[in-house]
């Protein structure tokens, strides 16, 4: 049996999740270039361990041979990790 492919367009819940973040933390490039990953992060929003693990898996290639993300997306993922860990300086 085939596994379902992740939806490669942003879901309404993903847009709501992104909008709920402070403007300087919103992963807009990720949302445009990798909507399925943004959907996954939005889905894991209420699971601290799950979202932290998912972010770490995205940032650190454990399978080998992957190209990695464009710099802008990688930077957004790092910013999200810092924000969720409570280390991101929020300016208002």
DSSP file (Angstrom, degrees, kcal/mol; ACC not computed):
  #  RESIDUE AA STRUCTURE BP1 BP2  ACC     N-H-->O    O-->H-N    N-H-->O    O-->H-N    TCO  KAPPA ALPHA  PHI   PSI    X-CA   Y-CA   Z-CA
    1    1 A X              0   0    0      0, 0.0     2,-0.2     0, 0.0     0, 0.0   0.000 360.0 360.0 360.0 137.0    0.0    0.0    0.0
    2    2 A X        -     0   0    0      1,-0.1     2,-0.2     3,-0.0     3,-0.0  -0.531 360.0-123.2 -79.6 141.0    1.3    3.5   -0.9
    3    3 A X        -     0   0    0     -2,-0.2     2,-0.2     1,-0.1    -1,-0.1  -0.561  34.4-102.9 -77.3 147.9    1.9    6.1    1.8
    4    4 A X        -     0   0    0     -2,-0.2     2,-0.3     1,-0.1    -1,-0.1  -0.493  34.1-124.3 -68.8 138.0    0.0    9.3    1.3
    5    5 A X        -     0   0    0     -2,-0.2     3,-0.1     1,-0.1    -1,-0.1  -0.630  31.3-103.5 -79.7 140.6    2.2   12.1    0.1
    6    6 A X        -     0   0    0     -2,-0.3     2,-0.3     1,-0.1    30,-0.1  -0.369  45.1 -96.4 -62.2 144.2    2.3   15.3    2.2
    7    7 A X        -     0   0    0      1,-0.1    32,-0.2    29,-0.1    -1,-0.1  -0.457  29.7-150.5 -65.5 125.5    0.2   18.0    0.8
    8    8 A X  S    S+     0   0    0     -2,-0.3     2,-0.3    27,-0.1    27,-0.2  -0.132  72.9  68.8 -96.4  38.9    2.5   20.4   -1.2
    9    9 A X  S    S-     0   0    0     26,-0.2    23,-0.1    -2,-0.1    -2,-0.1  -0.978  94.5 -92.4-147.1 148.0    0.4   23.5   -0.6
   10   10 A X        -     0   0    0     -2,-0.3     2,-0.2    21,-0.2    26,-0.1  -0.326  37.8-138.2 -64.7 138.8   -0.2   25.4    2.6
   11   11 A X    >>  -     0   0    0     24,-0.2     4,-2.0    -4,-0.1     3,-0.6  -0.560  24.1-109.9 -88.8 158.4   -3.2   24.5    4.6
   12   12 A X  H 3> S+     0   0    0      1,-0.2     4,-2.2     2,-0.2     5,-0.2   0.886 121.2  54.8 -55.2 -39.0   -5.5   27.0    6.3
   13   13 A X  H 3> S+     0   0    0      1,-0.2     4,-2.3     2,-0.2    -1,-0.2   0.838 105.2  53.8 -64.2 -31.4   -4.2   25.9    9.7
   14   14 A X  H <> S+     0   0    0     -3,-0.6     4,-2.7     2,-0.2    -1,-0.2   0.911 107.1  49.9 -69.5 -42.4   -0.6   26.5    8.5
   15   15 A X  H  X S+     0   0    0     -4,-2.0     4,-2.5     1,-0.2    -2,-0.2   0.911 111.7  49.1 -60.7 -41.5   -1.5   30.1    7.5
   16   16 A X  H  X S+     0   0    0     -4,-2.2     4,-1.4     2,-0.2    -2,-0.2   0.914 110.9  50.2 -64.2 -41.8   -3.1   30.6   10.9
   17   17 A X  H  X S+     0   0    0     -4,-2.3     4,-0.6     2,-0.2     3,-0.3   0.936 112.1  46.8 -61.4 -47.4    0.0   29.2   12.6
   18   18 A X  H >< S+     0   0    0     -4,-2.7     3,-1.2     1,-0.2    -2,-0.2   0.917 111.4  51.7 -61.4 -43.7    2.4   31.5   10.7
   19   19 A X  H 3< S+     0   0    0     -4,-2.5    -1,-0.2     1,-0.3    -2,-0.2   0.775 103.1  60.0 -65.1 -25.8    0.2   34.5   11.4
   20   20 A X  H 3< S+     0   0    0     -4,-1.4    -1,-0.3    -3,-0.3    -2,-0.2   0.648  91.1  86.8 -77.5 -13.8    0.3   33.7   15.1
   21   21 A X  S << S-     0   0    0     -3,-1.2     5,-0.1    -4,-0.6    -3,-0.0  -0.500  96.3 -91.5 -82.6 153.5    4.1   34.0   15.2
   22   22 A X    >>  -     0   0    0     -2,-0.2     3,-2.4     1,-0.1     4,-1.1  -0.371  42.2-112.8 -58.6 144.8    5.8   37.3   15.8
   23   23 A X  T 34 S+     0   0    0      1,-0.3     3,-0.4     2,-0.2    -1,-0.1   0.833 115.7  55.2 -52.1 -37.7    6.5   39.0   12.4
   24   24 A X  T 34 S+     0   0    0      1,-0.2    -1,-0.3    67,-0.2    -2,-0.1   0.546 111.5  45.1 -76.6  -4.0   10.3   38.6   12.7
   25   25 A X  T <4 S+     0   0    0     -3,-2.4    -1,-0.2    -7,-0.1    -2,-0.2   0.575  80.0 120.1-109.5 -16.4    9.9   34.9   13.3
   26   26 A X     <  -     0   0    0     -4,-1.1     2,-1.7    -3,-0.4     3,-0.3  -0.286  60.6-139.1 -59.8 126.5    7.4   34.0   10.5
   27   27 A X     >  +     0   0    0      1,-0.2     4,-2.2     2,-0.1    -1,-0.1  -0.495  41.9 154.3 -86.4  70.7    8.9   31.4    8.1
   28   28 A X  H  > S+     0   0    0     -2,-1.7     4,-1.9     2,-0.2    -1,-0.2   0.857  70.9  50.0 -70.6 -36.5    7.6   33.0    4.9
   29   29 A X  H  > S+     0   0    0     -3,-0.3     4,-3.1     2,-0.2     5,-0.4   0.920 111.6  49.7 -67.6 -42.1   10.3   31.7    2.6
   30   30 A X  H  > S+     0   0    0      1,-0.2     4,-2.9     2,-0.2     8,-0.3   0.921 109.2  52.8 -58.8 -44.3    9.7   28.2    4.0
   31   31 A X  H  < S+     0   0    0     -4,-2.2    -1,-0.2     1,-0.2    -2,-0.2   0.887 115.4  40.3 -60.0 -40.5    6.0   28.6    3.5
   32   32 A X  H  < S+     0   0    0     -4,-1.9     3,-0.4     2,-0.1    -2,-0.2   0.923 126.4  31.5 -74.3 -45.7    6.5   29.5   -0.2
   33   33 A X  H  < S+     0   0    0     -4,-3.1    -3,-0.2     1,-0.2    -2,-0.2   0.808 134.1  22.1 -88.3 -30.8    9.3   27.0   -1.1
   34   34 A X    >X  +     0   0    0     -4,-2.9     4,-1.9    -5,-0.4     3,-0.9  -0.512  64.2 161.5-136.3  65.9    8.4   24.1    1.1
   35   35 A X  H 3> S+     0   0    0     -3,-0.4     4,-2.7     1,-0.3   -24,-0.2   0.826  74.9  60.2 -60.8 -31.9    4.8   24.2    2.1
   36   36 A X  H 3> S+     0   0    0      2,-0.2     4,-1.7     1,-0.2    -1,-0.3   0.859 106.6  47.2 -64.7 -32.8    4.6   20.6    3.1
   37   37 A X  H <> S+     0   0    0     -3,-0.9     4,-2.3     2,-0.2    -1,-0.2   0.897 110.8  50.8 -73.8 -40.7    7.3   21.2    5.7
   38   38 A X  H  X S+     0   0    0     -4,-1.9     4,-2.5    -8,-0.3    -2,-0.2   0.902 109.0  52.9 -60.6 -40.0    5.5   24.3    7.0
   39   39 A X  H  X S+     0   0    0     -4,-2.7     4,-2.4     1,-0.2    -1,-0.2   0.908 108.7  50.1 -60.4 -41.8    2.3   22.1    7.2
   40   40 A X  H  X S+     0   0    0     -4,-1.7     4,-1.6     2,-0.2    -2,-0.2   0.898 110.9  47.9 -64.3 -41.5    4.3   19.6    9.3
   41   41 A X  H  < S+     0   0    0     -4,-2.3     4,-0.2     2,-0.2    -2,-0.2   0.906 112.4  49.2 -65.8 -41.5    5.6   22.3   11.7
   42   42 A X  H >< S+     0   0    0     -4,-2.5     3,-1.1     1,-0.2     4,-0.2   0.897 109.9  51.8 -63.8 -39.8    2.1   23.8   12.1
   43   43 A X  H 3< S+     0   0    0     -4,-2.4     3,-0.4     1,-0.2    -1,-0.2   0.840 112.0  46.3 -65.3 -33.1    0.7   20.3   12.8
   44   44 A X  T >< S+     0   0    0     -4,-1.6     3,-2.0     1,-0.2     7,-0.5   0.353  80.5 110.9 -90.1   5.6    3.3   19.7   15.5
   45   45 A X  T <  S+     0   0    0     -3,-1.1    -1,-0.2     1,-0.3    -2,-0.1   0.818  79.7  42.5 -52.5 -39.3    2.7   23.1   17.1
   46   46 A X  T 3  S+     0   0    0     -3,-0.4     2,-0.7    -4,-0.2    -1,-0.3   0.406 100.4  77.2 -93.1   3.6    1.1   21.8   20.3
   47   47 A X    <>  -     0   0    0     -3,-2.0     4,-3.3     1,-0.2     5,-0.3  -0.850  60.5-173.4-114.2  93.1    3.6   19.0   20.7
   48   48 A X  H  > S+     0   0    0     -2,-0.7     4,-2.3     1,-0.2     5,-0.2   0.901  85.3  43.5 -56.4 -46.5    6.8   20.6   22.1
   49   49 A X  H  > S+     0   0    0      2,-0.2     4,-2.4     1,-0.2    -1,-0.2   0.918 116.4  48.0 -66.0 -42.4    8.9   17.4   21.9
   50   50 A X  H  > S+     0   0    0      2,-0.2     4,-2.4     1,-0.2    -2,-0.2   0.916 113.9  45.2 -64.7 -44.3    7.5   16.5   18.5
   51   51 A X  H  X S+     0   0    0     -4,-3.3     4,-2.5    -7,-0.5    -1,-0.2   0.886 113.8  49.7 -69.6 -37.4    8.1   20.0   17.0
   52   52 A X  H  X S+     0   0    0     -4,-2.3     4,-2.4    -5,-0.3    -2,-0.2   0.919 113.2  47.0 -65.0 -42.8   11.6   20.2   18.5
   53   53 A X  H  X S+     0   0    0     -4,-2.4     4,-2.4    -5,-0.2    -2,-0.2   0.895 111.8  50.5 -64.7 -40.2   12.5   16.8   17.1
   54   54 A X  H  X S+     0   0    0     -4,-2.4     4,-1.9     2,-0.2    -2,-0.2   0.924 110.9  48.8 -64.3 -44.6   11.1   17.7   13.7
   55   55 A X  H  X S+     0   0    0     -4,-2.5     4,-2.3     2,-0.2    -2,-0.2   0.921 111.6  49.5 -61.0 -44.1   13.0   20.9   13.6
   56   56 A X  H  X S+     0   0    0     -4,-2.4     4,-2.3     1,-0.2    -1,-0.2   0.909 109.6  51.6 -62.3 -41.5   16.2   19.1   14.6
   57   57 A X  H  < S+     0   0    0     -4,-2.4     5,-0.3     1,-0.2    -1,-0.2   0.856 111.3  48.3 -63.8 -34.3   15.7   16.5   11.9
   58   58 A X  H  < S+     0   0    0     -4,-1.9    -1,-0.2     1,-0.2    -2,-0.2   0.878 116.0  43.0 -71.1 -37.6   15.2   19.2    9.3
   59   59 A X  H  < S+     0   0    0     -4,-2.3     2,-0.5     1,-0.2    -2,-0.2   0.759 114.8  50.1 -81.7 -25.6   18.4   21.1   10.4
   60   60 A X  S  < S-     0   0    0     -4,-2.3     2,-0.8    -5,-0.2    -1,-0.2  -0.950  77.9-139.4-123.1 114.7   20.6   18.0   10.8
   61   61 A X        +     0   0    0     -2,-0.5     4,-0.1     1,-0.2    -3,-0.1  -0.588  29.9 165.6 -74.0 108.6   20.9   15.5    8.0
   62   62 A X  S    S+     0   0    0     -2,-0.8    -1,-0.2    -5,-0.3    -5,-0.0   0.542  72.3  56.9 -99.3  -9.8   20.9   12.1    9.7
   63   63 A X  S    S-     0   0    0      1,-0.0    -1,-0.1     0, 0.0    -2,-0.1   0.663 101.3-134.6 -95.4 -18.1   20.2   10.1    6.5
   64   64 A X  S    S+     0   0    0      1,-0.1    -2,-0.1     2,-0.0    -1,-0.0   0.332  73.7  57.1  80.3 146.7   23.2   11.4    4.6
   65   65 A X        +     0   0    0      1,-0.2     2,-0.2    -4,-0.1    -1,-0.1   0.548  67.9 138.7  79.4   7.9   23.4   12.6    1.0
   66   66 A X        -     0   0    0      1,-0.1    -1,-0.2    -5,-0.0    -5,-0.1  -0.588  52.7-137.3 -87.5 151.5   20.8   15.4    1.2
   67   67 A X        -     0   0    0     -2,-0.2    -1,-0.1     1,-0.2     2,-0.1   0.797  39.6-138.8 -74.9 -30.0   21.4   18.8   -0.4
   68   68 A X        -     0   0    0     -8,-0.0     2,-0.2     2,-0.0    -1,-0.2  -0.291  27.7 -59.6  91.4 175.7   20.1   20.8    2.4
   69   69 A X        -     0   0    0    -11,-0.1   -11,-0.0     1,-0.1     2,-0.0  -0.564  56.1 -92.4 -93.8 156.7   17.9   23.9    2.4
   70   70 A X     >  -     0   0    0     -2,-0.2     4,-2.7     1,-0.1     3,-0.5  -0.338  46.7-105.6 -58.6 153.1   18.6   27.2    0.7
   71   71 A X  H  > S+     0   0    0      1,-0.2     4,-2.6     2,-0.2     5,-0.2   0.863 118.8  54.0 -54.5 -42.2   20.2   29.7    3.1
   72   72 A X  H  > S+     0   0    0      1,-0.2     4,-1.8     2,-0.2    -1,-0.2   0.900 112.6  43.5 -62.2 -40.7   17.1   31.7    3.6
   73   73 A X  H  > S+     0   0    0     -3,-0.5     4,-2.4     2,-0.2    -2,-0.2   0.917 112.9  51.7 -70.4 -43.7   15.0   28.7    4.6
   74   74 A X  H  X S+     0   0    0     -4,-2.7     4,-2.2     1,-0.2    -2,-0.2   0.903 109.8  50.5 -59.0 -42.0   17.8   27.3    6.8
   75   75 A X  H  X S+     0   0    0     -4,-2.6     4,-2.4    -5,-0.2    -1,-0.2   0.897 109.2  51.0 -64.1 -41.1   18.0   30.6    8.6
   76   76 A X  H  X S+     0   0    0     -4,-1.8     4,-2.5     2,-0.2    -2,-0.2   0.900 109.6  50.3 -63.2 -39.9   14.2   30.6    9.2
   77   77 A X  H  X S+     0   0    0     -4,-2.4     4,-2.3     2,-0.2    -2,-0.2   0.901 110.5  49.4 -65.3 -40.1   14.4   27.1   10.6
   78   78 A X  H  X S+     0   0    0     -4,-2.2     4,-2.4     2,-0.2    -2,-0.2   0.913 110.9  50.5 -62.9 -42.2   17.2   28.2   13.0
   79   79 A X  H  X S+     0   0    0     -4,-2.4     4,-2.7     1,-0.2    -2,-0.2   0.911 110.0  49.9 -62.8 -43.2   15.2   31.2   14.0
   80   80 A X  H  X S+     0   0    0     -4,-2.5     4,-2.9     2,-0.2     5,-0.3   0.916 109.5  51.6 -61.4 -42.8   12.1   29.0   14.7
   81   81 A X  H  X S+     0   0    0     -4,-2.3     4,-1.6     1,-0.2    -2,-0.2   0.932 112.7  45.1 -60.4 -45.1   14.2   26.7   16.8
   82   82 A X  H  <>S+     0   0    0     -4,-2.4     5,-2.7     2,-0.2     6,-0.9   0.905 113.3  50.7 -65.0 -41.5   15.6   29.6   18.9
   83   83 A X  H ><5S+     0   0    0     -4,-2.7     3,-1.3     4,-0.2    -2,-0.2   0.944 112.0  45.6 -61.5 -49.0   12.1   31.1   19.2
   84   84 A X  H 3<5S+     0   0    0     -4,-2.9    -1,-0.2     1,-0.3    -2,-0.2   0.770 109.9  55.2 -69.1 -24.6   10.5   27.8   20.4
   85   85 A X  T 3<5S-     0   0    0     -4,-1.6    -1,-0.3    -5,-0.3    -2,-0.2   0.531 116.6-116.2 -82.4  -5.8   13.4   27.2   22.8
   86   86 A X  T < 5S+     0   0    0     -3,-1.3    -3,-0.2    -4,-0.4    -2,-0.1   0.653  88.9 108.1  82.6  15.6   12.7   30.6   24.3
   87   87 A X      < +     0   0    0     -5,-2.7     2,-0.5    -6,-0.2    -4,-0.2   0.452  44.3 105.5-103.9  -2.3   16.1   32.1   23.3
   88   88 A X  S    S-     0   0    0     -6,-0.9     2,-0.7    -5,-0.2   -63,-0.0  -0.667  71.3-127.9 -85.1 126.8   15.0   34.4   20.5
   89   89 A X        -     0   0    0     -2,-0.5     2,-0.5     1,-0.0    -2,-0.1  -0.613  23.7-152.7 -74.8 113.1   15.0   38.1   21.4
   90   90 A X        -     0   0    0     -2,-0.7     2,-0.5    -7,-0.1    -1,-0.0  -0.750   6.7-161.3 -88.3 125.5   11.6   39.5   20.6
   91   91 A X              0   0    0     -2,-0.5   -67,-0.2     1,-0.1    -2,-0.0  -0.919 360.0 360.0-107.1 130.6   11.6   43.1   19.8
   92   92 A X              0   0    0     -2,-0.5    -1,-0.1     0, 0.0    -2,-0.0   0.345 360.0 360.0-122.7 360.0    8.2   44.9   19.9
